[in-house]
Amino acid sequence: MVRNGSWEWLLEGFKFDLETEVKPRTVEYYYDHARLFVRWAQDEAQIADPQLVNKRDIQKFRPP
């Protein structure tokens, strides 16, 4: 079970919301970028809790 507020839970919620708003191709594009950010946040920035992400963290992220 994925705990409420975890990275996985947030990604799945983000994807679910996108699916109601945009075309499938756009969903995959946005979702892939969100997954890259999550991977960066966990591995490089070592942010374990999504609630700890701040504006400065988002500005530091550079997708490959």
C-alpha positions as CSV (number, residue, x, y, z in Angstrom):
1,M,0.0,0.0,0.0
2,V,1.3,3.5,-0.9
3,R,1.0,5.8,2.0
4,N,-0.8,9.1,1.7
5,G,1.6,11.9,0.9
6,S,4.4,9.7,-0.5
7,W,6.1,10.4,-3.8
8,E,4.4,7.5,-5.4
9,W,1.0,8.6,-4.2
10,L,1.5,12.1,-5.5
11,L,2.7,10.9,-8.9
12,E,-0.3,8.7,-9.3
13,G,-2.7,11.5,-8.3
14,F,-1.0,13.9,-10.7
15,K,-1.4,11.4,-13.5
16,F,-5.0,10.7,-12.6
17,D,-5.8,14.4,-12.6
18,L,-4.0,14.9,-15.9
19,E,-6.0,12.1,-17.6
20,T,-9.2,14.1,-17.0
21,E,-7.8,17.3,-18.5
22,V,-5.5,16.6,-21.4
23,K,-4.8,14.2,-24.2
24,P,-2.9,10.9,-23.5
25,R,0.3,12.0,-25.2
26,T,0.4,15.1,-23.0
27,V,-0.3,13.0,-19.9
28,E,2.8,10.9,-20.6
29,Y,4.9,14.0,-21.4
30,Y,4.1,15.7,-18.1
31,Y,4.1,12.5,-16.1
32,D,7.6,11.6,-17.4
33,H,8.9,15.1,-16.4
34,A,7.3,14.7,-12.9
35,R,9.0,11.3,-12.5
36,L,12.4,12.8,-13.4
37,F,11.9,15.5,-10.8
38,V,10.9,12.9,-8.2
39,R,14.0,10.8,-9.0
40,W,16.2,13.9,-8.7
41,A,14.5,15.0,-5.5
42,Q,15.0,11.6,-3.9
43,D,18.5,10.8,-5.2
44,E,20.3,14.1,-5.7
45,A,18.6,16.5,-3.3
46,Q,17.9,13.7,-0.8
47,I,14.3,15.0,-0.1
48,A,12.5,12.1,1.5
49,D,9.2,13.8,2.1
50,P,7.4,15.7,-0.8
51,Q,6.2,18.3,1.7
52,L,9.7,19.5,2.2
53,V,10.1,20.6,-1.5
54,N,10.4,24.3,-1.8
55,K,10.7,26.8,-4.6
56,R,14.5,26.8,-4.5
57,D,14.5,23.0,-5.0
58,I,12.3,23.3,-8.0
59,Q,14.5,26.0,-9.5
60,K,17.6,23.8,-9.0
61,F,16.2,20.9,-11.0
62,R,17.4,20.6,-14.5
63,P,15.9,17.7,-16.5
64,P,18.4,15.6,-18.5
